[in-house]
Amino acid sequence: MADFTSSLTTAVARQYDLFQQSLETMAKERAFLNYGYTEPGVRGLPIETRQERLCLEVFRAADVRPDQVVVDVGFGSGVQDVVFARAFAFERLIGFNISERQVRSATERAAREGLGHRLTFHLGEAESLPGLDPASVDRVVAVECAFYFDRPRFYRRAAEVLRPGGLLVAADIQLSDRLRWLTRREDLRRVGTVSANRREWEQHFTARSIRHINRETRPGVQMSVWHILKTIPFARLSAAERLEWLKMAYYSQLVALGLALDLVTYDLLVLEKK
């Protein structure tokens, strides 16, 4: 396993190993791990449909061409990349994730779908992207995961591996500048404030577009909380798995409240390498 330098990174890897294990136990085929995207006024859609829509919003924003190489950091179970491969033409996608179980699951999924020649998944940190040469890829996408990264290292490495004019596209949750006092904690420093994060990425990227999508993502956050509370206490899971899901419900409820009060911001960022 890669030599992860942060105890927080190791804890997140364990958390997502447990999430993946429990999703497999519950035989969840559409195993997305994001809050989804809901058009205003739309009702009655299951959470999985909204989650798939968020992935598609990111992929459309990436404006990928048939001859391009894409990197997906934090790809979850890999289902989002199967959706990507079915909906868009690209040369190949290289995924990186710190959860060994998710790398294995995504690799098996790609093989089952006959997509192993286009989708490959590797164990590795988003901040290091091991094995990628400088200026070797066209797009880096991050669907609701950059708040786990050491952002200065991630932005620097993403810019290094992108070709001139390449794009970093992220569905990203950040703290309002009013909450900068919270970033004394390592985990919340990684979430970062809008201004602090912008100062970091502006060293390597210019903004092609920034879409504020609080309104579109908040319904899915609340749905995720209720879905966890309705399902997890009664599922046949280990105590460790159940604890991680209940912690996720707790923190998701805080995110829902933050989005409602504009203390948390959810943006779809399209950043072009300088």
Backbone torsions as a table, in degrees:
resi	resn	phi	psi	omega
1	MET	NA	148.8	-178.8
2	ALA	-59.6	153.2	-180.0
3	ASP	-84.2	82.9	-179.0
4	PHE	-72.0	128.5	-170.1
5	THR	-87.2	-15.2	-175.2
6	SER	-111.5	135.3	175.2
7	SER	-63.7	-30.3	176.8
8	LEU	-65.2	-43.8	178.3
9	THR	-60.6	-42.1	178.5
10	THR	-63.2	-40.9	179.1
11	ALA	-65.0	-39.3	178.8
12	VAL	-67.0	-39.8	177.6
13	ALA	-59.9	-44.2	178.6
14	ARG	-63.7	-41.8	179.8
15	GLN	-57.9	-45.1	-176.9
16	TYR	-78.5	-25.2	168.6
17	ASP	-60.9	-42.9	179.3
18	LEU	-68.3	-40.2	176.6
19	PHE	-58.9	-47.2	-177.9
20	GLN	-64.6	-41.0	178.0
21	GLN	-59.1	-43.8	-178.8
22	SER	-70.4	-36.5	176.6
23	LEU	-62.8	-37.6	177.3
24	GLU	-69.4	-39.6	177.6
25	THR	-60.1	-40.1	-178.6
26	MET	-86.6	3.5	178.1
27	ALA	55.6	44.4	177.7
28	LYS	-82.4	106.2	-178.4
29	GLU	-77.9	-42.4	178.7
30	ARG	-90.9	69.9	-169.8
31	ALA	-91.3	67.9	173.5
32	PHE	-78.8	151.6	176.5
33	LEU	-130.5	66.5	174.0
34	ASN	-148.7	175.7	-174.3
35	TYR	-90.4	-6.0	175.1
36	GLY	83.3	171.9	-178.5
37	TYR	-134.7	123.4	-175.6
38	THR	-122.7	120.0	175.6
39	GLU	-63.7	138.3	177.9
40	PRO	-54.5	133.4	178.0
41	GLY	88.2	-9.4	-180.0
42	VAL	-83.1	131.7	-179.8
43	ARG	-129.3	157.5	169.8
44	GLY	84.4	-1.2	179.7
45	LEU	-78.9	137.2	175.7
46	PRO	-65.1	157.0	-176.2
47	ILE	-60.9	-34.9	-179.1
48	GLU	-63.5	-35.9	177.7
49	THR	-66.3	-40.2	177.7
50	ARG	-67.1	-37.8	179.4
51	GLN	-66.0	-41.5	176.6
52	GLU	-62.8	-38.4	-179.9
53	ARG	-62.8	-39.1	177.7
54	LEU	-61.4	-44.4	177.9
55	CYS	-58.6	-43.6	-179.7
56	LEU	-65.2	-35.8	176.6
57	GLU	-61.5	-41.4	178.6
58	VAL	-65.5	-46.2	-177.0
59	PHE	-65.7	-38.1	176.8
60	ARG	-64.2	-42.7	-179.9
61	ALA	-62.6	-27.6	-179.5
62	ALA	-72.4	-18.1	175.2
63	ASP	50.1	54.5	-175.0
64	VAL	-78.2	140.3	179.4
65	ARG	-103.9	159.3	-175.0
66	PRO	-59.6	-26.7	-176.0
67	ASP	-98.4	14.3	-171.9
68	GLN	-101.5	154.9	177.3
69	VAL	-105.0	130.4	-176.0
70	VAL	-116.4	141.1	170.7
71	VAL	-112.2	129.0	175.5
72	ASP	-113.0	115.7	179.0
73	VAL	-98.0	136.1	-179.2
74	GLY	66.7	54.6	-169.6
75	PHE	-81.8	1.4	178.5
76	GLY	65.7	-133.4	-178.6
77	SER	-79.5	-6.8	-178.0
78	GLY	92.2	-8.1	-177.5
79	VAL	-63.9	-32.7	-179.6
80	GLN	-64.8	-31.4	-179.1
81	ASP	-79.4	-27.3	170.7
82	VAL	-65.0	-43.9	175.3
83	VAL	-58.4	-44.9	179.8
84	PHE	-59.0	-48.8	-176.3
85	ALA	-65.3	-31.8	179.2
86	ARG	-75.7	-29.5	-172.5
87	ALA	-97.7	-20.9	-172.4
88	PHE	-135.1	150.1	175.0
89	ALA	-93.2	130.4	173.5
90	PHE	-156.1	163.6	-177.3
91	GLU	-71.1	-54.7	177.3
92	ARG	-162.5	160.2	178.1
93	LEU	-124.3	135.2	178.5
94	ILE	-116.9	119.6	-178.6
95	GLY	-103.9	145.9	175.6
96	PHE	-128.9	138.4	-177.6
97	ASN	-154.1	150.2	179.7
98	ILE	-94.7	-2.6	177.9
99	SER	-95.4	114.6	179.5
100	GLU	-60.4	-39.4	-177.4
101	ARG	-67.3	-36.8	178.9
102	GLN	-71.5	-35.7	175.5
103	VAL	-61.5	-45.4	179.4
104	ARG	-63.4	-45.1	-179.1
105	SER	-63.3	-43.5	-179.4
106	ALA	-65.0	-39.4	179.0
107	THR	-63.7	-43.3	178.1
108	GLU	-65.4	-38.7	179.6
109	ARG	-63.8	-45.7	179.8
110	ALA	-60.1	-40.6	179.2
111	ALA	-65.1	-42.7	179.4
112	ARG	-61.8	-35.4	-177.7
113	GLU	-85.1	0.9	-178.2
114	GLY	69.9	29.1	-175.3
115	LEU	-116.8	14.2	-177.8
116	GLY	-61.9	-23.6	179.3
117	HIS	-78.0	-17.7	-179.5
118	ARG	-108.8	-26.6	-175.5
119	LEU	-119.1	121.1	174.1
120	THR	-128.7	143.9	-173.0
121	PHE	-128.2	138.8	-173.0
122	HIS	-135.2	150.2	173.1
123	LEU	-80.9	123.9	179.4
124	GLY	171.5	153.4	-179.4
125	GLU	-77.1	145.6	175.0
126	ALA	-62.3	-26.9	-178.7
127	GLU	-76.3	-16.3	-178.0
128	SER	-117.1	-29.5	179.9
129	LEU	42.3	63.1	-172.9
130	PRO	-60.4	138.4	175.4
131	GLY	91.0	-8.7	-179.7
132	LEU	-89.6	131.6	177.4
133	ASP	-79.9	155.8	174.2
134	PRO	-58.2	143.2	176.8
135	ALA	52.8	46.7	-175.5
136	SER	-116.1	-6.4	-178.5
137	VAL	-131.4	163.6	-175.4
138	ASP	-105.3	-28.5	-178.0
139	ARG	-141.0	142.0	167.7
140	VAL	-121.8	125.3	179.4
141	VAL	-119.3	146.6	-179.7
142	ALA	-141.9	106.9	-178.3
143	VAL	-95.8	101.6	173.2
144	GLU	53.2	55.9	179.1
145	CYS	-148.6	-11.8	-174.1
146	ALA	-63.9	-19.7	179.4
147	PHE	-70.7	-7.9	173.4
148	TYR	-91.1	-12.7	-170.1
149	PHE	-88.4	155.8	163.5
150	ASP	-75.5	96.4	-167.3
151	ARG	-59.7	-45.4	179.7
152	PRO	-55.9	-43.7	179.2
153	ARG	-67.3	-39.5	-179.0
154	PHE	-65.1	-48.5	-179.2
155	TYR	-61.2	-40.8	-179.4
156	ARG	-64.5	-45.0	-178.5
157	ARG	-70.5	-38.7	177.3
158	ALA	-60.0	-43.4	178.6
159	ALA	-64.6	-35.2	-178.7
160	GLU	-65.8	-41.3	-175.2
161	VAL	-83.9	-16.6	179.6
162	LEU	-77.3	143.9	172.5
163	ARG	-72.6	163.1	175.8
164	PRO	-53.3	131.7	-178.1
165	GLY	81.0	1.2	178.8
166	GLY	-67.5	160.3	-173.9
167	LEU	-118.2	140.7	164.9
168	LEU	-105.9	120.6	-177.2
169	VAL	-121.6	124.0	-174.1
170	ALA	-138.0	134.2	164.8
171	ALA	-90.8	107.5	-161.2
172	ASP	-128.7	131.5	176.0
173	ILE	-99.8	129.3	-179.3
174	GLN	-136.9	161.5	176.5
175	LEU	-87.1	147.3	170.5
176	SER	-61.6	151.4	176.8
177	ASP	-59.3	-23.6	178.4
178	ARG	-65.6	-18.6	-178.2
179	LEU	-104.6	21.0	-176.6
180	ARG	-61.9	-23.7	179.2
181	TRP	-64.6	-21.8	179.4
182	LEU	-74.4	-17.8	-172.0
183	THR	-79.0	11.2	171.2
184	ARG	-70.6	-24.0	173.9
185	ARG	-79.7	141.6	-175.9
186	GLU	-60.4	-44.3	-176.8
187	ASP	-64.3	-38.9	180.0
188	LEU	-79.4	-24.5	172.6
189	ARG	-64.7	-35.9	177.6
190	ARG	-68.8	-37.7	172.2
191	VAL	-58.4	-51.4	173.9
192	GLY	75.5	163.6	174.2
193	THR	-95.5	161.4	-178.2
194	VAL	-56.1	-47.5	-176.5
195	SER	-70.1	-41.7	-179.7
196	ALA	-64.2	-42.7	178.6
197	ASN	-65.5	-40.3	-179.7
198	ARG	-62.6	-40.1	177.9
199	ARG	-59.4	-35.3	-179.9
200	GLU	-72.6	-49.5	-176.1
201	TRP	-72.6	-25.4	179.4
202	GLU	-66.6	-14.4	175.1
203	GLN	-70.1	-21.0	-173.8
204	HIS	-126.6	-19.2	-172.1
205	PHE	-135.3	156.8	166.3
206	THR	-114.1	151.1	-177.2
207	ALA	-80.9	120.2	170.6
208	ARG	-83.1	-39.4	174.0
209	SER	-160.8	149.6	174.7
210	ILE	-134.0	113.5	178.5
211	ARG	-106.4	123.1	178.1
212	HIS	-85.1	112.8	-172.5
213	ILE	-120.1	33.4	175.1
214	ASN	-53.4	-47.4	-174.3
215	ARG	-64.2	-36.1	-177.6
216	GLU	-78.4	-24.0	-175.7
217	THR	-99.0	-23.7	-175.3
218	ARG	-61.6	-40.4	178.8
219	PRO	-58.3	-39.1	179.9
220	GLY	-69.5	-31.7	176.1
221	VAL	-61.4	-48.7	-179.3
222	GLN	-66.0	-38.8	176.1
223	MET	-61.4	-38.9	179.5
224	SER	-62.2	-41.9	179.0
225	VAL	-59.6	-50.8	-177.2
226	TRP	-66.4	-35.3	178.9
227	HIS	-64.2	-43.6	178.2
228	ILE	-62.5	-48.0	-176.9
229	LEU	-66.1	-29.0	179.7
230	LYS	-80.0	-30.2	-170.9
231	THR	-101.8	-48.8	-166.8
232	ILE	-66.0	-41.8	-178.1
233	PRO	-59.1	-22.8	-175.1
234	PHE	-108.2	-1.9	-179.9
235	ALA	-79.3	156.8	179.9
236	ARG	-85.0	79.5	-176.1
237	LEU	-123.7	161.3	173.7
238	SER	-72.1	162.9	178.4
239	ALA	-60.9	-37.6	-179.3
240	ALA	-66.6	-41.9	178.2
241	GLU	-63.7	-46.7	-178.1
242	ARG	-61.8	-40.6	179.4
243	LEU	-61.0	-44.1	-179.0
244	GLU	-63.0	-40.4	178.8
245	TRP	-66.5	-40.0	179.9
246	LEU	-68.6	-35.0	172.9
247	LYS	-62.9	-40.0	177.6
248	MET	-61.8	-41.3	177.7
249	ALA	-61.7	-41.9	179.8
250	TYR	-62.1	-50.6	-178.1
251	TYR	-68.8	-32.2	176.5
252	SER	-65.5	-37.1	177.2
253	GLN	-63.7	-37.4	175.3
254	LEU	-64.3	-39.5	177.5
255	VAL	-63.1	-43.8	179.3
256	ALA	-58.9	-44.5	178.3
257	LEU	-64.4	-42.3	179.6
258	GLY	-63.6	-39.8	177.3
259	LEU	-64.6	-40.6	-179.4
260	ALA	-65.2	-33.1	-176.4
261	LEU	-98.3	4.6	-176.0
262	ASP	58.2	31.9	172.0
263	LEU	-94.0	-14.9	174.2
264	VAL	-126.7	142.0	178.4
265	THR	-122.3	140.6	177.4
266	TYR	-118.0	116.7	-176.5
267	ASP	-123.3	148.5	168.4
268	LEU	-103.7	107.6	-173.6
269	LEU	-101.9	131.8	171.4
270	VAL	-119.7	107.8	-173.9
271	LEU	-115.7	130.6	-177.8
272	GLU	-103.4	134.1	178.8
273	LYS	-59.4	135.6	178.6
274	LYS	-71.9	NA	NA
